[in-house]
């Protein structure tokens, strides 16, 4: 192989590999959960975290809720068997809607990154995401002060 072709192939690989990886990662279908409004609270059924595919129950790690007063969705993440965290998907830097992928939230506007618990991982954002108090019972998840 000629040096020029070798370098061209390497360059294409360096550019193409991250693009391919991000497209594969984004193939996960985002599920918008149905949430009932009860005053300043949202009620989400735990069954929103389940999906039946080919007769098998598949658990989702997160769902989005779109009926909020802020106009931004809330991401409800399942951390453990009965432990959840809800974060407003609004970047604390300049208010862009965050993306979900790879176990973090990223801001498409200026590159801030947040953990799924809402903590700033990478600036320019300096404040953590707005999170909400959560209670659960056998069937529902209650998100308070939305």
C-alpha positions as CSV (number, residue, x, y, z in Angstrom):
1,X,0.0,0.0,0.0
2,X,1.3,3.4,-0.9
3,X,2.1,5.8,1.9
4,X,-0.6,8.3,0.7
5,X,-3.3,5.6,0.6
6,X,-2.2,4.4,4.0
7,X,-2.5,7.9,5.5
8,X,-5.9,8.5,3.8
9,X,-7.2,5.2,5.2
10,X,-6.0,6.0,8.7
11,X,-7.6,9.5,8.6
12,X,-10.9,8.1,7.5
13,X,-10.8,5.5,10.3
14,X,-10.0,8.2,12.9
15,X,-12.9,10.3,11.8
16,X,-15.3,7.4,11.1
17,X,-14.9,5.3,14.3
18,X,-16.2,8.0,16.7
19,X,-19.1,8.7,14.4
20,X,-20.0,5.1,14.1
21,X,-19.8,4.6,17.9
22,X,-22.0,7.6,18.6
23,X,-24.6,6.4,16.0
24,X,-24.7,2.9,17.5
25,X,-25.0,4.4,21.0
26,X,-27.9,6.6,19.9
27,X,-29.9,3.7,18.6
28,X,-31.5,3.2,22.0
29,X,-35.1,4.3,21.7
30,X,-36.0,7.0,24.2
31,X,-39.2,6.3,26.0
32,X,-41.5,9.1,27.1
33,X,-43.4,8.0,30.2
34,X,-47.0,8.9,30.9
35,X,-47.0,10.9,34.1
36,X,-50.1,12.1,36.0
37,X,-50.1,15.6,37.4
38,X,-51.2,15.9,41.1
39,X,-50.8,19.5,42.1
40,X,-47.0,20.2,42.1
41,X,-46.2,16.5,41.9
42,X,-45.9,13.9,39.0
43,X,-46.9,10.3,39.4
44,X,-45.2,7.7,37.2
45,X,-46.1,4.0,37.2
46,X,-43.1,1.8,37.8
47,X,-44.2,-0.3,34.8
48,X,-43.0,2.6,32.5
49,X,-39.5,1.1,33.1
50,X,-40.5,-2.2,31.5
51,X,-40.9,-3.2,27.9
52,X,-41.9,-6.5,26.5
53,X,-39.9,-7.6,23.4
54,X,-40.3,-11.1,21.9
55,X,-42.0,-12.3,25.0
56,X,-39.2,-11.1,27.3
57,X,-39.4,-8.3,29.8
58,X,-36.7,-5.7,29.2
59,X,-35.9,-3.1,31.9
60,X,-35.2,0.5,30.8
61,X,-32.6,2.4,32.8
62,X,-34.4,5.7,32.3
63,X,-37.6,7.4,31.0
64,X,-38.3,10.9,30.0
65,X,-41.3,12.9,31.2
66,X,-42.4,15.8,29.0
67,X,-45.3,17.4,30.9
68,X,-43.4,19.9,33.1
69,X,-44.0,23.5,33.9
70,X,-40.4,24.5,32.7
71,X,-40.9,23.3,29.2
72,X,-37.9,20.9,29.6
73,X,-38.2,17.2,30.1
74,X,-37.3,15.4,33.3
75,X,-35.2,12.4,33.1
76,X,-36.2,9.7,35.6
77,X,-33.2,7.3,36.1
78,X,-33.5,4.0,37.9
79,X,-30.4,3.7,40.1
80,X,-31.3,0.5,42.0
81,X,-34.2,-1.8,42.7
82,X,-36.3,0.9,44.3
83,X,-34.1,4.0,44.0
84,X,-34.7,6.6,41.4
85,X,-33.4,10.1,40.6
86,X,-35.2,12.8,38.6
87,X,-33.2,15.6,36.9
88,X,-34.5,18.6,34.8
89,X,-32.9,18.3,31.4
90,X,-31.9,22.0,31.3
91,X,-28.2,22.9,31.3
92,X,-27.3,25.2,34.1
93,X,-24.9,27.1,31.9
94,X,-27.2,28.8,29.4
95,X,-30.4,26.7,29.5
96,X,-30.0,24.4,26.5
97,X,-31.8,21.0,26.6
98,X,-29.5,18.2,27.4
99,X,-28.8,15.0,25.5
100,X,-28.7,11.5,27.1
101,X,-26.1,9.0,26.2
102,X,-23.2,6.9,27.5
103,X,-24.4,7.2,31.1
104,X,-24.1,11.0,31.2
105,X,-26.0,14.1,30.1
106,X,-24.3,16.4,27.6
107,X,-25.1,19.9,26.5
108,X,-25.1,20.3,22.7
109,X,-24.6,24.0,22.9
110,X,-21.3,24.4,24.9
111,X,-20.2,20.9,25.9
112,X,-21.1,20.8,29.6
113,X,-21.4,17.2,31.0
114,X,-23.4,16.0,34.0
115,X,-23.6,12.6,35.8
116,X,-26.9,10.9,35.9
117,X,-27.2,12.2,39.5
118,X,-27.0,15.7,38.1
119,X,-23.5,16.6,39.2
120,X,-21.3,18.7,36.9
121,X,-18.6,16.6,35.4
122,X,-17.3,19.1,32.8
123,X,-17.8,22.8,32.4
124,X,-18.5,25.5,31.4
125,X,-21.5,24.8,33.6
126,X,-20.7,25.4,37.3
127,X,-24.0,24.4,38.9
128,X,-25.5,20.9,39.3
129,X,-28.8,20.1,37.6
130,X,-32.0,20.7,39.3
131,X,-33.2,17.4,40.9
132,X,-36.4,16.5,42.5
133,X,-37.4,14.7,45.7
134,X,-38.8,11.2,45.0
135,X,-40.9,8.8,47.0
136,X,-42.1,5.4,45.8
137,X,-44.7,2.7,46.8
138,X,-45.3,-0.7,45.3
139,X,-46.7,0.6,42.0
140,X,-45.7,4.3,41.6
141,X,-42.9,6.8,41.6
142,X,-43.8,10.3,43.0
143,X,-41.8,13.2,41.8
144,X,-42.3,16.2,44.1
145,X,-42.3,20.0,43.5
146,X,-42.2,19.9,39.7
